[in-house]
Amino acid sequence: MIREVEGDILLSRAQVLAHGVSPDDDFRQGLALALRERWPALYKDFRHYCQSQSPDPGTLWSWMGADGRRIVWPLYAAAGRRPWCEARPGNGRECQPLPP
């Protein structure tokens, strides 16, 4: 069952927290910053995932802390980035800006 939470979401007893982020997010404000400060390994693992996998928007990424709490991040497109990337042989993935 999904329940709406009021107040500080990190103080809730929810076992799963969902928060949409961009693979290019710098986690310097809002809930992303609070998550980064509370679980530094979460941010480190997410950065590693994004750098090694080049995930497409629409991908779900999840992480579980030692306390059993799970963080689920639906990924969305960063500003100026296509909502998909093309695989290029020998070059990994290449993303192009959206045309004007």
Secondary structure, DSSP 4 states (H G I P E B T S, - for coil): ------S-GGGS--SEEE--B-TT----SHHHHHHHHH-HHHHHHHHHHHHHH-PPTT-EEEEE-TTS-EEEEEB-PPTT--SS-EEETTTEEE--PPP-
